[in-house]
């Protein structure tokens, strides 16, 4: 990051529209998510039939566009802590605007430069949910325009953003507003960064000065009866999208599926932040399965702090208000989604054999106990990614966090355990009445708990080590 960057640490980032739970966005700060089975136990006699040709053809079509008409079993409600309750309430009330910290953007972007220093060189970067000088996405790319070798940076905000305009720089923000306080939508275009103020450094202060001096690089965005100004679906924003090489932002929560589908339709490179549960969305998972979308580099566990608007209710345990009255909450399960290549996705996951896991695993569910098979599908339940047996050559059900370590040269993704149609195509029968809350659903069932395994991805080794057969 440019060392001479001079901008207030209390400047906020903007968030576009409303959003899908619980995907996180921008923060307003410069410094600134049966019994055990082992080798001696017979597996069930039930076998999964081959996937029907008709279903396979349907899934191939879905994978191409990421636009699925599939229905999806509703997952069990998980409201076990105040944070989950807060995020669920946010979804219902459309209070789902979270603002990403500068440092999280910086760490993620620079991880791609380590793998390929030319990732962004001569590229047009489009931040289409971000108010100029309020968004940390814009601040980072404007400050590092020359370092990254960008060709152009385009940034758009939306009409009436609750956080945009607190550093209003241009008349386009308020022109014709009358008594209305909220800013209007605006686009700014940066195609070079030079030392405008002659202080010896080209930084974000020079970007501000450049945009003030060049009205042609500031465009007021107009809405219509269908979309407000700056909405990513509006004709003006779609025109900007067509110009872009890479889209980098935090998309609207409640429109996440539609947002991703638009990017795939236009064949764009993406780097967007979201919640890990979006992995199982039936419009997102086919892209992951087809190796058209994968997890980013830097966020794999824990939580992240995000700023929220002043009107946002602080009900989560991880919330706080700083000395300036700025509100923050901590959000768990945050992930980056991308189709930019990086080194982590080519690192083979080190694993133990099934026998060694049973002897030495740190997880009590596996150590000395072994593995269970599902009651209604011939596959192994693996409750932890690091407990995947290296020598098992059958299908395994793993948590969605497996994708943080997924190497497409090591594993094959078979199906989304939350997708009813994929489960039916695999031959998974509905769970029986003893699976209270999931009876009749096509989910994989764990015999010992009489519960459906929560958010499982079905996988298998491409080249299992010699040892345990399915």
WOLIN-V383971 format. One record per residue. N is the residue number from 1. RES is the residue in one small letter. SS is DSSP state (a for helix, b for strand, c for the rest). PSI is psi in degrees with one decimal (999 if undefined). Layout:
BEGIN
n: {N;N}
res: {RES;RES}
ss: {SS;SS}
psi: {PSI;PSI}
END
This chain:
BEGIN
n: {1;2;3;4;5;6;7;8;9;10;11;12;13;14;15;16;17;18;19;20;21;22;23;24;25;26;27;28;29;30;31;32;33;34;35;36;37;38;39;40;41;42;43;44;45;46;47;48;49;50;51;52;53;54;55;56;57;58;59;60;61;62;63;64;65;66;67;68;69;70;71;72;73;74;75;76;77;78;79;80;81;82;83;84;85;86;87;88;89;90;91;92;93;94;95;96;97;98;99;100;101;102;103;104;105;106;107;108;109;110;111;112;113;114;115;116;117;118;119;120;121;122;123;124;125;126;127;128;129;130;131;132;133;134;135;136;137;138;139;140;141;142;143;144;145;146;147;148;149;150;151;152;153;154;155;156;157;158;159;160;161;162;163;164;165;166;167;168;169;170;171;172;173;174;175;176;177;178;179;180;181;182;183;184;185;186;187;188;189;190;191;192;193;194;195;196;197;198;199;200;201;202;203;204;205;206;207;208;209;210;211;212;213;214;215;216;217;218;219;220;221;222;223;224;225;226;227;228;229;230;231;232;233;234;235;236;237;238;239;240;241;242;243;244;245;246;247;248;249;250;251;252;253;254;255;256;257;258;259;260;261;262;263;264;265;266;267;268;269;270;271;272;273;274;275;276;277;278;279;280;281;282;283;284;285;286;287;288;289;290;291;292;293;294;295;296;297;298;299;300;301;302;303;304;305;306;307;308;309;310;311;312;313;314;315;316;317;318;319;320;321;322;323;324;325;326;327;328;329;330;331;332;333;334;335;336;337;338;339;340;341;342;343;344;345;346;347;348;349;350;351;352;353;354;355;356;357;358;359;360;361;362;363;364;365;366;367;368;369;370;371;372;373;374;375;376;377;378;379;380;381;382;383;384;385;386;387;388;389;390;391;392;393;394;395;396;397;398;399;400;401;402;403;404;405;406;407;408;409;410;411;412;413;414;415;416;417;418;419;420;421;422;423;424;425;426;427;428;429;430;431;432;433;434;435;436;437;438;439;440;441;442;443;444;445;446;447;448;449;450;451;452;453;454;455;456;457;458;459;460;461;462;463;464;465;466;467;468;469;470}
res: {x;x;x;x;x;x;x;x;x;x;x;x;x;x;x;x;x;x;x;x;x;x;x;x;x;x;x;x;x;x;x;x;x;x;x;x;x;x;x;x;x;x;x;x;x;x;x;x;x;x;x;x;x;x;x;x;x;x;x;x;x;x;x;x;x;x;x;x;x;x;x;x;x;x;x;x;x;x;x;x;x;x;x;x;x;x;x;x;x;x;x;x;x;x;x;x;x;x;x;x;x;x;x;x;x;x;x;x;x;x;x;x;x;x;x;x;x;x;x;x;x;x;x;x;x;x;x;x;x;x;x;x;x;x;x;x;x;x;x;x;x;x;x;x;x;x;x;x;x;x;x;x;x;x;x;x;x;x;x;x;x;x;x;x;x;x;x;x;x;x;x;x;x;x;x;x;x;x;x;x;x;x;x;x;x;x;x;x;x;x;x;x;x;x;x;x;x;x;x;x;x;x;x;x;x;x;x;x;x;x;x;x;x;x;x;x;x;x;x;x;x;x;x;x;x;x;x;x;x;x;x;x;x;x;x;x;x;x;x;x;x;x;x;x;x;x;x;x;x;x;x;x;x;x;x;x;x;x;x;x;x;x;x;x;x;x;x;x;x;x;x;x;x;x;x;x;x;x;x;x;x;x;x;x;x;x;x;x;x;x;x;x;x;x;x;x;x;x;x;x;x;x;x;x;x;x;x;x;x;x;x;x;x;x;x;x;x;x;x;x;x;x;x;x;x;x;x;x;x;x;x;x;x;x;x;x;x;x;x;x;x;x;x;x;x;x;x;x;x;x;x;x;x;x;x;x;x;x;x;x;x;x;x;x;x;x;x;x;x;x;x;x;x;x;x;x;x;x;x;x;x;x;x;x;x;x;x;x;x;x;x;x;x;x;x;x;x;x;x;x;x;x;x;x;x;x;x;x;x;x;x;x;x;x;x;x;x;x;x;x;x;x;x;x;x;x;x;x;x;x;x;x;x;x;x;x;x;x;x;x;x;x;x;x;x;x;x;x;x;x;x;x;x;x;x;x;x;x;x;x;x;x;x;x;x;x;x;x;x;x}
ss: {c;c;c;c;c;c;c;c;c;c;c;c;c;c;c;c;c;c;c;c;c;c;c;c;c;b;c;c;c;c;c;c;c;c;c;b;b;c;c;c;c;c;c;c;c;c;c;c;c;c;c;c;a;a;a;a;a;a;a;a;a;a;a;a;a;c;c;c;c;c;c;c;c;c;c;c;c;c;c;c;c;a;a;a;a;a;a;a;a;a;a;a;a;c;c;c;c;c;b;c;c;a;a;a;a;a;a;a;a;a;a;a;a;a;a;c;c;c;c;c;c;c;c;b;b;b;b;c;c;c;c;c;c;c;c;a;a;a;a;a;a;a;a;c;a;a;a;a;c;c;c;b;b;b;b;b;c;c;c;c;c;c;c;c;c;c;c;c;c;c;a;a;a;c;c;c;c;c;c;c;c;c;c;c;c;b;b;b;b;b;c;c;c;c;c;c;c;c;c;c;c;c;c;a;a;a;a;a;a;a;a;a;a;c;a;a;a;b;b;b;c;c;c;c;c;c;c;c;c;c;c;c;c;c;a;a;a;a;a;a;a;a;a;c;c;b;b;b;b;c;c;c;a;a;a;a;a;a;a;a;a;a;a;a;a;c;c;c;b;b;b;b;b;b;b;a;a;a;a;a;c;c;c;c;a;a;a;a;a;c;c;c;c;b;b;c;c;c;c;c;c;c;b;b;b;b;b;b;c;c;c;c;c;c;c;c;c;c;c;b;b;c;c;c;c;c;b;b;b;b;b;b;c;b;b;b;b;b;c;c;c;c;a;a;a;a;c;c;c;c;c;c;c;a;a;a;a;a;a;a;c;c;c;c;c;c;c;c;c;c;b;b;b;b;c;c;c;c;c;b;b;c;c;c;a;a;a;c;c;c;c;c;c;c;c;b;b;b;b;a;a;a;a;a;a;c;c;c;c;c;b;b;b;b;b;b;c;c;c;a;a;a;a;a;a;a;c;c;c;c;c;c;c;c;c;c;c;c;c;c;c;c;c;c;b;b;c;c;c;c;b;b;c;c;c;b;b;b;b;b;b;c;c;c;c;c;c;c;c;c}
psi: {141.8;126.0;-24.7;8.3;120.7;100.9;146.6;140.5;-7.2;4.9;136.1;163.9;157.1;156.1;136.7;135.6;-163.1;-179.4;165.3;136.6;148.4;65.2;134.0;147.2;-132.7;142.9;149.1;66.3;135.2;-39.8;-3.1;999;999;-123.5;-179.1;147.2;129.5;-167.0;-21.5;5.7;133.7;143.4;163.2;155.7;-17.9;138.7;142.9;131.0;167.1;149.8;133.5;141.6;-38.9;-42.2;-39.8;-41.2;-39.6;-43.7;-34.3;-42.0;-43.0;-42.9;-29.1;-41.3;-18.6;18.9;93.4;140.9;6.6;148.7;159.5;133.2;136.7;123.9;157.6;144.0;133.8;100.3;45.1;-8.3;162.7;-32.6;-46.0;-40.8;-40.3;-42.5;-35.2;-40.6;-36.8;-40.1;-47.0;-36.9;0.7;22.0;69.3;40.2;115.3;140.8;121.3;141.5;146.5;-43.8;-33.9;-37.6;-46.0;-46.7;-42.9;-48.9;-42.8;-18.1;-32.0;-31.3;-31.0;-35.8;-42.5;104.0;-16.9;17.0;-41.5;-1.2;131.2;27.4;150.9;116.5;131.7;119.3;97.0;18.8;36.7;122.6;134.4;131.7;-2.1;-27.1;132.8;-22.8;-48.7;-43.8;-42.3;-48.9;-30.9;-43.1;-28.4;22.7;-49.9;-38.5;-40.5;-16.8;32.6;148.9;-40.2;149.9;124.0;133.9;130.2;142.0;172.9;160.1;126.9;20.6;134.6;-10.3;-16.3;153.9;1.7;-18.4;54.4;123.5;-22.5;148.3;-24.6;-23.9;-33.6;-0.3;125.7;9.7;-27.5;-126.1;-6.8;130.9;-28.4;143.4;156.8;162.5;145.0;149.6;140.2;146.1;123.0;118.2;-1.5;157.1;117.0;174.9;80.9;-33.5;7.6;39.2;6.7;-0.5;144.7;108.5;-164.9;-25.8;-34.0;-33.9;-44.1;-47.6;-40.7;-45.8;-33.5;-36.7;-18.4;88.4;-28.1;-18.9;6.1;126.7;122.8;133.1;127.3;141.6;178.3;-168.1;-22.7;-44.4;140.5;164.7;134.9;-6.1;134.8;-16.7;-9.2;157.1;-38.0;-44.3;-34.4;-36.2;-41.0;-40.9;-40.7;-29.3;-26.8;151.6;-40.2;131.7;124.7;118.1;-172.3;107.6;165.5;132.0;-54.8;-7.1;22.7;-44.9;-46.7;-36.6;-48.2;-42.2;-38.2;-42.3;-41.1;-40.1;-37.9;6.9;50.1;149.7;143.2;152.0;99.6;152.8;140.8;-179.7;146.5;-24.5;-17.1;-16.7;-40.0;2.2;137.4;0.1;-6.6;-44.7;-41.1;-30.5;-38.9;-43.6;-36.2;6.2;37.8;-6.5;142.0;177.6;151.8;-159.9;-44.4;-18.9;113.9;-9.0;173.1;-155.1;172.5;147.3;135.0;144.0;147.5;159.7;160.7;-28.9;-5.6;129.1;135.5;89.3;-14.8;150.3;-28.4;17.7;159.3;164.5;126.2;-175.8;-16.0;6.7;11.5;133.7;141.6;149.0;158.8;132.3;127.8;161.3;25.3;140.8;154.8;138.4;137.3;165.0;20.2;133.2;147.9;163.1;-30.9;-34.3;-1.9;12.8;119.4;136.1;118.5;132.4;157.9;161.8;169.6;-44.1;-41.1;-34.4;-43.7;-33.3;-39.5;-3.4;143.4;-8.0;124.1;-24.5;-18.3;-41.5;121.2;3.2;-47.8;-163.8;148.4;154.2;150.6;151.1;-23.8;12.6;138.0;77.6;157.8;131.2;118.9;103.2;-12.4;141.0;-41.1;-0.9;7.8;121.7;130.2;-20.3;11.5;124.9;12.2;-168.6;141.3;145.0;123.5;157.9;158.5;-21.1;-11.2;-33.8;-18.3;-25.6;12.7;122.7;114.0;-12.3;-6.1;-34.4;155.5;131.6;124.6;-49.2;163.5;117.5;-13.9;-5.8;109.4;-41.4;-38.6;-38.8;-39.8;-40.3;-32.5;-13.0;20.7;116.6;160.2;151.1;151.5;177.3;-19.0;-14.8;76.3;131.0;-17.9;7.8;132.9;-5.6;145.5;75.7;157.6;132.4;138.9;114.8;-40.6;-28.2;-13.2;42.3;152.5;137.1;130.8;120.7;72.0;144.9;132.4;126.3;172.7;157.3;142.4;-36.9;79.6;148.4;157.8;134.5;-114.7;126.3;161.2;999}
END
